[in-house]
Structure formats: C-alpha cells, structure tokens
Amino acid sequence: MKKFLTLTIAIIMAISTTVMAGDIKLPAPQRMGGMALSEALDKRKSQREFDNSRSVSPQLLSNLLWSAAGINRPEDGKRTNPTALNTQEIDIYVFTPEGVYLYDFKDNSLKFMVEGDHRALVAGTKSFSQDYVLDAPVSLVLVANIGKFERKNDFNPMMAMADAGIVSQNINLFCAANGLATVPRASMDSDGIRALLNLDESFLPALNNPVGYAK
Ligand SMILES: Cc1cc2nc3c(=O)[nH]c(=O)nc-3n(C[C@H](O)[C@H](O)[C@H](O)COP(=O)(O)O)c2cc1C
C-alpha cells in the first residue's frame, strides 16, 4: 500500500512538472489598432516601480513580442525589427516567475528552456543588482547570436548591439502605448544567463526590458 502511494505521488509530481515545463502557444497577436505613434512617443519613459501583484496577460504578451520582433511580412519572413543585413540575430528570452522561455517568432509560441524563477540574473550580479526587476512579472532578455553573421568581423558585436537597441525601443513604445511599464537595461548577469541557457561565447546578452504594470 505504501509503495503504491509513493508511486502514485511520483506519477502526479511527474505529470505536474511536465505541464509546468511545457511550451506555451500564444494567442494570435493583434496587429491592428492602438494608440497613435506620436502619442506613444509622448508617453514613453523609463519606469522602475512595478506592481508585483499584476501579471501580463497572454494576449498582451503575444502582442508585445510580435511588436518587439515578430514577423510582419510572412511572404518573406521579415520582421517588425530591422537587423543589419537582415541577419535576424536577436533572440528574445522571456523570464517569468515560473521559468525561462524562448520566443519562437515563427510559431508564435514560447519554447520552454529552464524551470524556476531566474529573474535575479536579469536584476544583476552580486556586485551590482537592481532589485526592482524582481517585481516585474516578465523580463525580456535580448540575446544576440553573433554566430549568425555570415561575414565574421570586428563590427559584428557593434551591429548586434544596434539591432538589440531597436528591439528594445519596439518594446519601450509598445509598453507606452498599452499602459505597461518598462525600462531598457544593459545591467544583468550575462555570464550567469549564458550558463543557465547553455549558450556559448558567441551569444551576447545585449539588453533587457522588465515589463509589468507600474505601482
Ligand atoms: C543602452 C541603455 C542601457 C540602460 N541600462 C540601464 C540599466 O542598466 N538600469 C537602469 O535602471 N536603466 C538603464 N537604462 C535606462 C536609462 O537610465 C534611461 O533611459 C535614461 O535615464 C533616460 O530616461 P528615460 O528613458 O525615462 O527617458 C538604460 C538605457 C539605455 C538606452
């Protein structure tokens, strides 16, 4: 009887872990409507106080990720964010209290990467950390895959940083237009993030944007 109970508990735990650890299909992004761009520009500002009791809905997250770096021309796979030589080297990792996911822009889904709350790596390092990041329900970490540049040269990291800046500004403007708070950040534990996600040195964590509702 004891053996049976232990086995049942183990099976239930395995099932619940599988459910928590799965990929997440996002609702289709709403690509039309919203605030005028000039108004969003007028409202854009860095915000560093987040209401930790409010999450971002799946629909809003889908709209946000599409605005950041989704496909806007399906006929040739081009994106809302321009990139140098159309390299499309900026990946978006979504850090949540439950786990870390990679935005799959082709499938409009979140690919499960690692379980658990790893937002402290986004907040910073032991020597410099900004704890307000821990109150934001979601942090989008923009990682440049430098290996995607066809011609290897010293300018690749610089191009990647410029490309990440554009994605970050898409996020800043989307947030301003949709009542969300965010701040573009360079601070984070880049080595820790690389180690967590099993990324080698050719991946450059470039910028991040914590996102949520202002307190
Ligand atoms: C490339 C870049 C890196 C930044 N890094 C950080 C950061 O690590 N932490 C932070 O709190 N703000 C960071 N910021 C936000 C700036 O401090 C902020 O944009 C600036 O003070 C101007 O304020 P505004 O965004 O409200 O206009 C960064 C901004 C940029 C563009």
The ligand as an SDF file (V2000), in Angstrom:
LIG
                    3D

 31 33  0  0  0  0  0  0  0  0999 V2000
   21.5560   51.1980  -23.5600 C   0  0  0  0  0  0  0  0  0  0  0  0
   20.8280   51.5630  -22.2870 C   0  0  0  0  0  0  0  0  0  0  0  0
   21.1550   50.9210  -21.1130 C   0  0  0  0  0  0  0  0  0  0  0  0
   20.4680   51.2140  -19.9310 C   0  0  0  0  0  0  0  0  0  0  0  0
   20.7400   50.4970  -18.8000 N   0  0  0  0  0  0  0  0  0  0  0  0
   20.0130   50.7130  -17.6760 C   0  0  0  0  0  0  0  0  0  0  0  0
   20.2200   49.9070  -16.5320 C   0  0  0  0  0  0  0  0  0  0  0  0
   21.0270   49.0030  -16.5190 O   0  0  0  0  0  0  0  0  0  0  0  0
   19.4620   50.1580  -15.4510 N   0  0  0  0  0  0  0  0  0  0  0  0
   18.5150   51.1500  -15.4350 C   0  0  0  0  0  0  0  0  0  0  0  0
   17.8370   51.3070  -14.3930 O   0  0  0  0  0  0  0  0  0  0  0  0
   18.2890   51.9200  -16.5090 N   0  0  0  0  0  0  0  0  0  0  0  0
   19.0050   51.7270  -17.6360 C   0  0  0  0  0  0  0  0  0  0  0  0
   18.7610   52.4720  -18.7620 N   0  0  0  0  0  0  0  0  0  0  0  0
   17.6990   53.4920  -18.7540 C   0  0  0  0  0  0  0  0  0  0  0  0
   18.2590   54.9200  -18.7540 C   0  0  0  0  0  0  0  0  0  0  0  0
   18.7820   55.1990  -17.4760 O   0  0  0  0  0  0  0  0  0  0  0  0
   17.1280   55.8910  -19.1280 C   0  0  0  0  0  0  0  0  0  0  0  0
   16.7060   55.6240  -20.4320 O   0  0  0  0  0  0  0  0  0  0  0  0
   17.5980   57.3250  -19.0250 C   0  0  0  0  0  0  0  0  0  0  0  0
   17.8100   57.6850  -17.6770 O   0  0  0  0  0  0  0  0  0  0  0  0
   16.6160   58.3260  -19.6330 C   0  0  0  0  0  0  0  0  0  0  0  0
   15.3350   58.1970  -19.0200 O   0  0  0  0  0  0  0  0  0  0  0  0
   14.0360   57.8930  -19.9010 P   0  0  0  0  0  0  0  0  0  0  0  0
   14.1800   56.5290  -20.5020 O   0  0  0  0  0  0  0  0  0  0  0  0
   12.8860   57.9770  -18.9390 O   0  0  0  0  0  0  0  0  0  0  0  0
   13.9800   58.9360  -20.9640 O   0  0  0  0  0  0  0  0  0  0  0  0
   19.4490   52.2210  -19.9380 C   0  0  0  0  0  0  0  0  0  0  0  0
   19.1470   52.8550  -21.1400 C   0  0  0  0  0  0  0  0  0  0  0  0
   19.7880   52.5300  -22.3040 C   0  0  0  0  0  0  0  0  0  0  0  0
   19.3810   53.2030  -23.5860 C   0  0  0  0  0  0  0  0  0  0  0  0
  1  2  1  0
  2  3  1  0
  2 30  2  0
  3  4  2  0
  4  5  1  0
  4 28  1  0
  5  6  2  0
  6  7  1  0
  6 13  1  0
  7  8  2  0
  7  9  1  0
  9 10  1  0
 10 11  2  0
 10 12  1  0
 12 13  2  0
 13 14  1  0
 14 15  1  0
 14 28  1  0
 15 16  1  0
 16 17  1  0
 16 18  1  0
 18 19  1  0
 18 20  1  0
 20 21  1  0
 20 22  1  0
 22 23  1  0
 23 24  1  0
 24 25  2  0
 24 26  1  0
 24 27  1  0
 28 29  2  0
 29 30  1  0
 30 31  1  0
M  END
$$$$
